[in-house]
Amino acid sequence: MTLALCIIPALVFPGTSQTMILIYALASYLALGALAGTLAGLLGIGGGLIIVPVLIFTFGLQGINPEIIPHLAVGTSLATIVFTSVSSIRSHHKHRAVRWDLFRPMTLGIVAGALIGAWTASLLSGRALELVIGVFVMLVGLKMFFEVVPEPGRDVPGSAGLGVAGGGIGWVSAIFGIGGGTLTVPFLSWCNVRMQQAVGTSAACGLPIAVAGALGNIWTGWQDPALPELSAGFIYLPALIGIILTSVLFACVGANLAHRLNARLLKRTFSIMLLLVGLRFFLS
């Protein structure tokens, strides 16, 4: 649906004006926010896994310079997570599912890692970043399809160990434009943290990842001559606004649907979609 909003007018009306293309793009951002919010609430996954690939395709249809498209998608995704993570943290905190004693020592590492991750991504060419995103999306798809869950294997490390783990999680998350749940939840589960608390603490960790990653992308992309108008570094403001307007609302819709639909079947279906999206990056 999201891609169709941009593809259909371009095919049917090849002479579509830039104004109309922007209108259709804004509509696609609203639809993307709704989709990301619904799937996040329905499947418990971070919106970045959906937002980054769809933005890469949408920015391509808008005619944005291919060399910065992946960077712009990653930076914009991280900026959306700044807003969406706040409501998620409040909800988990209300249910006492956030282990603040783990969050605090991880935060310093997360911030440092996310800033370095944004810088690392800026060193990659557009094509190279697109390929590594494709690999990551496919790995997540395989993990979800085969339901790979690490068995609890050790106790929670000390502050230094949590800081190092946070650094690694922040670094990887900032490169791929995700909130870190794909990495934080398995790590905490491996450390014998109860699943509800692992998810809640992961949601809290998503905020410093997003803030540091977004600021890093503003800094690394600020002077890039290829940036489209209405950009703040590698953050495209129309996409940011459109996505956050609908994602928070539809996260509640997804959460309600989760109690009515077959979550296992939906995860399998979504995992296949991720595999196809990742493959598409290699074939483009």
Contacts in CASP RR format, 6 or more apart in sequence:
PFRMAT RR
TARGET T0000
AUTHOR 0000-0000-0000
METHOD contacts of the structure
MODEL  1
MTLALCIIPALVFPGTSQTMILIYALASYLALGALAGTLAGLLGIGGGLI
IVPVLIFTFGLQGINPEIIPHLAVGTSLATIVFTSVSSIRSHHKHRAVRW
DLFRPMTLGIVAGALIGAWTASLLSGRALELVIGVFVMLVGLKMFFEVVP
EPGRDVPGSAGLGVAGGGIGWVSAIFGIGGGTLTVPFLSWCNVRMQQAVG
TSAACGLPIAVAGALGNIWTGWQDPALPELSAGFIYLPALIGIILTSVLF
ACVGANLAHRLNARLLKRTFSIMLLLVGLRFFLS
1 31 0 8 1.000
1 35 0 8 1.000
2 28 0 8 1.000
2 31 0 8 1.000
2 32 0 8 1.000
2 35 0 8 1.000
2 54 0 8 1.000
2 58 0 8 1.000
3 28 0 8 1.000
3 54 0 8 1.000
3 57 0 8 1.000
3 58 0 8 1.000
3 61 0 8 1.000
5 24 0 8 1.000
5 25 0 8 1.000
5 27 0 8 1.000
5 28 0 8 1.000
5 31 0 8 1.000
6 21 0 8 1.000
6 24 0 8 1.000
6 25 0 8 1.000
6 28 0 8 1.000
6 58 0 8 1.000
6 61 0 8 1.000
6 62 0 8 1.000
7 61 0 8 1.000
9 16 0 8 1.000
9 20 0 8 1.000
9 21 0 8 1.000
9 24 0 8 1.000
10 16 0 8 1.000
10 21 0 8 1.000
10 61 0 8 1.000
13 20 0 8 1.000
16 24 0 8 1.000
21 62 0 8 1.000
22 62 0 8 1.000
22 238 0 8 1.000
25 58 0 8 1.000
25 61 0 8 1.000
25 62 0 8 1.000
25 238 0 8 1.000
25 239 0 8 1.000
26 238 0 8 1.000
26 242 0 8 1.000
28 58 0 8 1.000
29 58 0 8 1.000
29 238 0 8 1.000
29 239 0 8 1.000
29 241 0 8 1.000
29 242 0 8 1.000
29 243 0 8 1.000
30 242 0 8 1.000
30 243 0 8 1.000
30 245 0 8 1.000
30 246 0 8 1.000
31 246 0 8 1.000
32 50 0 8 1.000
32 51 0 8 1.000
32 54 0 8 1.000
32 55 0 8 1.000
32 58 0 8 1.000
32 239 0 8 1.000
32 242 0 8 1.000
32 243 0 8 1.000
33 51 0 8 1.000
33 80 0 8 1.000
33 242 0 8 1.000
33 243 0 8 1.000
33 244 0 8 1.000
33 245 0 8 1.000
33 246 0 8 1.000
33 247 0 8 1.000
33 250 0 8 1.000
34 246 0 8 1.000
34 247 0 8 1.000
34 249 0 8 1.000
34 250 0 8 1.000
35 50 0 8 1.000
35 54 0 8 1.000
35 250 0 8 1.000
36 46 0 8 1.000
36 47 0 8 1.000
36 48 0 8 1.000
36 50 0 8 1.000
36 51 0 8 1.000
36 80 0 8 1.000
36 243 0 8 1.000
36 247 0 8 1.000
36 250 0 8 1.000
37 47 0 8 1.000
37 84 0 8 1.000
37 246 0 8 1.000
37 247 0 8 1.000
37 248 0 8 1.000
37 250 0 8 1.000
37 251 0 8 1.000
37 253 0 8 1.000
37 254 0 8 1.000
38 250 0 8 1.000
38 251 0 8 1.000
38 253 0 8 1.000
38 254 0 8 1.000
38 257 0 8 1.000
39 45 0 8 1.000
39 47 0 8 1.000
39 50 0 8 1.000
39 254 0 8 1.000
39 270 0 8 1.000
40 46 0 8 1.000
40 47 0 8 1.000
40 84 0 8 1.000
40 247 0 8 1.000
40 251 0 8 1.000
40 254 0 8 1.000
41 251 0 8 1.000
41 252 0 8 1.000
41 253 0 8 1.000
41 254 0 8 1.000
41 255 0 8 1.000
41 257 0 8 1.000
41 258 0 8 1.000
42 254 0 8 1.000
42 255 0 8 1.000
42 257 0 8 1.000
42 258 0 8 1.000
42 261 0 8 1.000
42 263 0 8 1.000
42 266 0 8 1.000
43 258 0 8 1.000
43 263 0 8 1.000
43 266 0 8 1.000
43 267 0 8 1.000
43 270 0 8 1.000
44 199 0 8 1.000
45 182 0 8 1.000
45 270 0 8 1.000
46 81 0 8 1.000
46 178 0 8 1.000
46 179 0 8 1.000
46 180 0 8 1.000
46 181 0 8 1.000
46 182 0 8 1.000
47 77 0 8 1.000
47 80 0 8 1.000
47 81 0 8 1.000
47 84 0 8 1.000
47 178 0 8 1.000
47 179 0 8 1.000
47 247 0 8 1.000
48 77 0 8 1.000
48 80 0 8 1.000
48 81 0 8 1.000
48 176 0 8 1.000
48 177 0 8 1.000
48 178 0 8 1.000
48 179 0 8 1.000
49 137 0 8 1.000
49 140 0 8 1.000
49 178 0 8 1.000
49 182 0 8 1.000
49 274 0 8 1.000
51 73 0 8 1.000
51 76 0 8 1.000
51 77 0 8 1.000
51 80 0 8 1.000
51 177 0 8 1.000
51 243 0 8 1.000
52 70 0 8 1.000
52 73 0 8 1.000
52 74 0 8 1.000
52 77 0 8 1.000
52 133 0 8 1.000
52 176 0 8 1.000
52 177 0 8 1.000
52 178 0 8 1.000
53 73 0 8 1.000
53 133 0 8 1.000
53 134 0 8 1.000
53 137 0 8 1.000
53 277 0 8 1.000
53 278 0 8 1.000
53 281 0 8 1.000
55 72 0 8 1.000
55 73 0 8 1.000
55 76 0 8 1.000
55 77 0 8 1.000
55 236 0 8 1.000
55 239 0 8 1.000
56 69 0 8 1.000
56 70 0 8 1.000
56 73 0 8 1.000
56 130 0 8 1.000
56 133 0 8 1.000
56 281 0 8 1.000
58 239 0 8 1.000
59 69 0 8 1.000
59 72 0 8 1.000
59 73 0 8 1.000
59 236 0 8 1.000
60 66 0 8 1.000
60 69 0 8 1.000
62 228 0 8 1.000
64 72 0 8 1.000
64 228 0 8 1.000
65 226 0 8 1.000
66 126 0 8 1.000
66 127 0 8 1.000
67 125 0 8 1.000
67 126 0 8 1.000
67 226 0 8 1.000
68 126 0 8 1.000
68 224 0 8 1.000
68 226 0 8 1.000
68 227 0 8 1.000
68 234 0 8 1.000
69 126 0 8 1.000
69 130 0 8 1.000
70 126 0 8 1.000
70 129 0 8 1.000
70 130 0 8 1.000
70 133 0 8 1.000
71 121 0 8 1.000
71 122 0 8 1.000
71 126 0 8 1.000
71 129 0 8 1.000
71 217 0 8 1.000
71 220 0 8 1.000
71 221 0 8 1.000
71 234 0 8 1.000
72 227 0 8 1.000
72 228 0 8 1.000
72 231 0 8 1.000
72 234 0 8 1.000
72 235 0 8 1.000
72 236 0 8 1.000
73 177 0 8 1.000
74 121 0 8 1.000
74 129 0 8 1.000
74 133 0 8 1.000
74 174 0 8 1.000
74 175 0 8 1.000
74 176 0 8 1.000
74 177 0 8 1.000
74 217 0 8 1.000
74 234 0 8 1.000
75 118 0 8 1.000
75 177 0 8 1.000
75 213 0 8 1.000
75 214 0 8 1.000
75 217 0 8 1.000
75 234 0 8 1.000
75 235 0 8 1.000
76 234 0 8 1.000
76 235 0 8 1.000
76 236 0 8 1.000
76 239 0 8 1.000
76 240 0 8 1.000
76 243 0 8 1.000
77 177 0 8 1.000
77 178 0 8 1.000
78 174 0 8 1.000
78 177 0 8 1.000
78 179 0 8 1.000
78 209 0 8 1.000
78 210 0 8 1.000
78 213 0 8 1.000
78 214 0 8 1.000
78 217 0 8 1.000
78 235 0 8 1.000
79 210 0 8 1.000
79 214 0 8 1.000
79 217 0 8 1.000
79 235 0 8 1.000
79 240 0 8 1.000
80 210 0 8 1.000
80 240 0 8 1.000
80 243 0 8 1.000
80 244 0 8 1.000
80 247 0 8 1.000
81 177 0 8 1.000
81 178 0 8 1.000
81 179 0 8 1.000
81 206 0 8 1.000
81 207 0 8 1.000
81 209 0 8 1.000
81 210 0 8 1.000
82 207 0 8 1.000
82 210 0 8 1.000
82 211 0 8 1.000
82 214 0 8 1.000
83 244 0 8 1.000
83 248 0 8 1.000
84 244 0 8 1.000
84 247 0 8 1.000
84 248 0 8 1.000
84 251 0 8 1.000
85 179 0 8 1.000
85 203 0 8 1.000
85 206 0 8 1.000
85 207 0 8 1.000
85 210 0 8 1.000
86 207 0 8 1.000
87 248 0 8 1.000
87 251 0 8 1.000
88 203 0 8 1.000
88 251 0 8 1.000
89 98 0 8 1.000
89 200 0 8 1.000
89 203 0 8 1.000
89 204 0 8 1.000
89 207 0 8 1.000
92 98 0 8 1.000
92 199 0 8 1.000
92 200 0 8 1.000
92 203 0 8 1.000
92 204 0 8 1.000
93 204 0 8 1.000
95 196 0 8 1.000
97 196 0 8 1.000
97 197 0 8 1.000
97 199 0 8 1.000
97 200 0 8 1.000
97 201 0 8 1.000
98 197 0 8 1.000
98 200 0 8 1.000
98 201 0 8 1.000
98 203 0 8 1.000
98 204 0 8 1.000
99 188 0 8 1.000
99 193 0 8 1.000
99 197 0 8 1.000
99 200 0 8 1.000
99 201 0 8 1.000
100 204 0 8 1.000
102 156 0 8 1.000
102 162 0 8 1.000
102 188 0 8 1.000
102 193 0 8 1.000
102 201 0 8 1.000
103 201 0 8 1.000
103 204 0 8 1.000
103 205 0 8 1.000
105 158 0 8 1.000
105 159 0 8 1.000
105 160 0 8 1.000
105 161 0 8 1.000
105 162 0 8 1.000
105 163 0 8 1.000
106 162 0 8 1.000
106 163 0 8 1.000
106 165 0 8 1.000
106 166 0 8 1.000
106 167 0 8 1.000
106 169 0 8 1.000
106 205 0 8 1.000
107 205 0 8 1.000
107 208 0 8 1.000
108 163 0 8 1.000
109 163 0 8 1.000
109 164 0 8 1.000
109 166 0 8 1.000
109 167 0 8 1.000
109 168 0 8 1.000
109 170 0 8 1.000
110 163 0 8 1.000
110 166 0 8 1.000
110 167 0 8 1.000
110 169 0 8 1.000
110 170 0 8 1.000
110 205 0 8 1.000
110 206 0 8 1.000
110 208 0 8 1.000
110 209 0 8 1.000
110 212 0 8 1.000
111 208 0 8 1.000
111 211 0 8 1.000
111 212 0 8 1.000
112 167 0 8 1.000
112 212 0 8 1.000
113 166 0 8 1.000
113 167 0 8 1.000
113 168 0 8 1.000
113 170 0 8 1.000
113 171 0 8 1.000
113 174 0 8 1.000
113 212 0 8 1.000
114 167 0 8 1.000
114 170 0 8 1.000
114 171 0 8 1.000
114 173 0 8 1.000
114 174 0 8 1.000
114 208 0 8 1.000
114 209 0 8 1.000
114 212 0 8 1.000
114 213 0 8 1.000
114 216 0 8 1.000
115 174 0 8 1.000
115 212 0 8 1.000
115 213 0 8 1.000
115 215 0 8 1.000
115 216 0 8 1.000
116 171 0 8 1.000
116 174 0 8 1.000
117 170 0 8 1.000
117 171 0 8 1.000
117 172 0 8 1.000
117 174 0 8 1.000
117 175 0 8 1.000
117 213 0 8 1.000
118 174 0 8 1.000
118 175 0 8 1.000
118 212 0 8 1.000
118 213 0 8 1.000
118 215 0 8 1.000
118 216 0 8 1.000
118 217 0 8 1.000
118 219 0 8 1.000
118 220 0 8 1.000
119 216 0 8 1.000
119 220 0 8 1.000
120 171 0 8 1.000
120 174 0 8 1.000
120 175 0 8 1.000
121 129 0 8 1.000
121 174 0 8 1.000
121 175 0 8 1.000
121 217 0 8 1.000
121 220 0 8 1.000
122 217 0 8 1.000
122 220 0 8 1.000
122 221 0 8 1.000
122 234 0 8 1.000
124 132 0 8 1.000
129 175 0 8 1.000
130 281 0 8 1.000
130 284 0 8 1.000
131 281 0 8 1.000
131 282 0 8 1.000
132 175 0 8 1.000
132 176 0 8 1.000
133 176 0 8 1.000
133 278 0 8 1.000
133 281 0 8 1.000
134 277 0 8 1.000
134 278 0 8 1.000
134 281 0 8 1.000
134 282 0 8 1.000
135 278 0 8 1.000
136 176 0 8 1.000
137 274 0 8 1.000
137 275 0 8 1.000
137 277 0 8 1.000
137 278 0 8 1.000
137 281 0 8 1.000
138 274 0 8 1.000
138 275 0 8 1.000
138 278 0 8 1.000
138 279 0 8 1.000
140 182 0 8 1.000
140 271 0 8 1.000
140 274 0 8 1.000
141 270 0 8 1.000
141 271 0 8 1.000
141 272 0 8 1.000
141 274 0 8 1.000
141 275 0 8 1.000
142 148 0 8 1.000
142 271 0 8 1.000
142 275 0 8 1.000
143 271 0 8 1.000
144 267 0 8 1.000
144 268 0 8 1.000
144 270 0 8 1.000
144 271 0 8 1.000
144 274 0 8 1.000
145 267 0 8 1.000
145 268 0 8 1.000
145 271 0 8 1.000
145 272 0 8 1.000
145 275 0 8 1.000
147 267 0 8 1.000
149 186 0 8 1.000
149 189 0 8 1.000
150 186 0 8 1.000
150 189 0 8 1.000
150 190 0 8 1.000
151 190 0 8 1.000
152 189 0 8 1.000
152 190 0 8 1.000
152 191 0 8 1.000
152 192 0 8 1.000
153 190 0 8 1.000
153 191 0 8 1.000
153 192 0 8 1.000
154 190 0 8 1.000
154 191 0 8 1.000
154 192 0 8 1.000
155 191 0 8 1.000
155 192 0 8 1.000
156 162 0 8 1.000
156 188 0 8 1.000
156 191 0 8 1.000
156 192 0 8 1.000
156 193 0 8 1.000
157 165 0 8 1.000
157 191 0 8 1.000
165 187 0 8 1.000
166 205 0 8 1.000
168 183 0 8 1.000
169 180 0 8 1.000
169 183 0 8 1.000
169 184 0 8 1.000
169 187 0 8 1.000
169 205 0 8 1.000
169 209 0 8 1.000
170 180 0 8 1.000
170 209 0 8 1.000
170 212 0 8 1.000
172 180 0 8 1.000
172 183 0 8 1.000
173 179 0 8 1.000
173 180 0 8 1.000
173 181 0 8 1.000
173 183 0 8 1.000
173 206 0 8 1.000
173 209 0 8 1.000
174 209 0 8 1.000
174 212 0 8 1.000
174 213 0 8 1.000
174 216 0 8 1.000
174 217 0 8 1.000
177 213 0 8 1.000
179 205 0 8 1.000
179 206 0 8 1.000
179 209 0 8 1.000
179 210 0 8 1.000
180 202 0 8 1.000
180 205 0 8 1.000
180 206 0 8 1.000
180 209 0 8 1.000
181 202 0 8 1.000
181 203 0 8 1.000
181 205 0 8 1.000
181 206 0 8 1.000
184 198 0 8 1.000
184 201 0 8 1.000
184 202 0 8 1.000
184 205 0 8 1.000
184 206 0 8 1.000
185 195 0 8 1.000
185 198 0 8 1.000
185 199 0 8 1.000
185 202 0 8 1.000
188 197 0 8 1.000
188 198 0 8 1.000
188 201 0 8 1.000
188 202 0 8 1.000
189 195 0 8 1.000
189 198 0 8 1.000
193 201 0 8 1.000
214 235 0 8 1.000
217 233 0 8 1.000
217 234 0 8 1.000
217 235 0 8 1.000
218 232 0 8 1.000
218 233 0 8 1.000
218 234 0 8 1.000
218 235 0 8 1.000
219 233 0 8 1.000
220 233 0 8 1.000
220 234 0 8 1.000
221 227 0 8 1.000
221 233 0 8 1.000
221 234 0 8 1.000
222 232 0 8 1.000
222 233 0 8 1.000
224 233 0 8 1.000
224 234 0 8 1.000
227 233 0 8 1.000
227 234 0 8 1.000
228 236 0 8 1.000
230 236 0 8 1.000
230 237 0 8 1.000
230 238 0 8 1.000
231 237 0 8 1.000
END
